[in-house]
Amino acid sequence: MQHYHYIFTGTGLAALLTVREMVQHPFYRDKKILLLDADAKKTNDRTWCFWDEKKQFENIQHKAWEAAVFADAGFERRFAMAPYTYRMIRGLDFYAAVFEELHQNPNLTFIQEKVVDFQELGNHCLVKTENQSFTSNYIFNSIFNPERLMAQKKFPLVHQHFVGWFVQTETPVFTPDCATFMD
Ligand SMILES: Cc1cc2nc3c(=O)[nH]c(=O)nc-3n(C[C@H](O)[C@H](O)[C@H](O)COP(=O)(O)OP(=O)(O)OC[C@H]3O[C@@H](n4cnc5c(N)ncnc54)[C@H](O)[C@@H]3O)c2cc1C
């Protein structure tokens, strides 16, 4: 059974941002890291928009806005967002860019397999996929488990749903350089 210092169960946004930071730090230079995901991360499964003042991911941005509009039927206000830029990146571009960076690191292994179980066993952890098992010192888990979340009483639970829509109109109605809030 192969042993790793760290195993990431699920390699979405949280895991990839974390690993990207880890490999830049000298402490992790000799640490073996396994990334496990059921998905190949080769589809544009979502897009992200965020306020940014540090030019983060500017190289892969799909769109960026410096101005926004907030409006309803009887009210409209346009405003500049400086010092922030509202930036949009596509999931697919993010996954491709981060995997390209990470593939150059010999201590990282990516395996596309569904994780079926993981456990803490005293001084090590055990992770089982559909086909094999691995041990590690630590697990970073991103696999959503709603039962566990609902069972805890320490924090209030807030459900947030994201649904992505692409809207196409027959005649132009959007202002491409101005992001529309709560449209
Ligand atoms: C359409 C859409 C639009 C969004 N827009 C925004 C936005 O504009 N701004 C913003 O801040 N947030 C946005 N979000 C929310 C944001 O994407 C999530 O908060 C974020 O992806 C959560 O990161 P995560 O790493 O925890 O989970 P995910 O990114 O969902 O990663 C979880 C990973 O675990 C893998 N996985 C699941 N089960 C298993 C298993 N059994 N075995 C192996 N792998 C498994 C999945 O394949 C996935 O790769 C959006 C979400 C969606 C769906």
The ligand as a Gaussian input file, in Angstrom:
#p B3LYP/6-31G(d) Opt

LIG

0 1
 C      -22.330000      26.979000     -11.251000
 C      -21.544000      27.465000     -10.051000
 C      -21.109000      28.787000     -10.001000
 C      -20.377000      29.253000      -8.907000
 N      -19.978000      30.548000      -8.896000
 C      -19.228000      31.012000      -7.883000
 C      -18.726000      32.343000      -7.897000
 O      -18.983000      33.088000      -8.827000
 N      -17.940000      32.762000      -6.867000
 C      -17.658000      31.918000      -5.818000
 O      -16.932000      32.324000      -4.903000
 N      -18.133000      30.639000      -5.773000
 C      -18.912000      30.185000      -6.771000
 N      -19.378000      28.895000      -6.737000
 C      -19.124000      28.081000      -5.550000
 C      -17.744000      27.442000      -5.606000
 O      -17.569000      26.817000      -6.861000
 C      -17.636000      26.416000      -4.497000
 O      -17.803000      27.066000      -3.267000
 C      -16.258000      25.753000      -4.514000
 O      -16.051000      25.064000      -5.734000
 C      -16.126000      24.800000      -3.362000
 O      -14.817000      24.273000      -3.409000
 P      -14.525000      22.808000      -2.933000
 O      -13.109000      22.501000      -3.316000
 O      -14.941000      22.654000      -1.510000
 O      -15.542000      21.882000      -3.753000
 P      -15.531000      21.501000      -5.347000
 O      -14.822000      22.589000      -6.079000
 O      -16.910000      21.181000      -5.639000
 O      -14.586000      20.218000      -5.340000
 C      -14.981000      18.978000      -4.787000
 C      -14.273000      17.899000      -5.597000
 O      -14.510000      16.638000      -4.989000
 C      -14.686000      15.684000      -6.017000
 N      -15.414000      14.568000      -5.449000
 C      -16.670000      14.559000      -4.946000
 N      -16.972000      13.333000      -4.485000
 C      -15.870000      12.553000      -4.703000
 C      -15.541000      11.182000      -4.422000
 N      -16.404000      10.353000      -3.802000
 N      -14.315000      10.725000      -4.775000
 C      -13.407000      11.549000      -5.380000
 N      -13.665000      12.831000      -5.665000
 C      -14.879000      13.330000      -5.318000
 C      -15.435000      16.430000      -7.106000
 O      -15.287000      15.810000      -8.387000
 C      -14.772000      17.799000      -7.042000
 O      -13.679000      17.889000      -7.931000
 C      -20.096000      28.396000      -7.828000
 C      -20.514000      27.042000      -7.877000
 C      -21.225000      26.578000      -8.979000
 C      -21.655000      25.108000      -9.001000

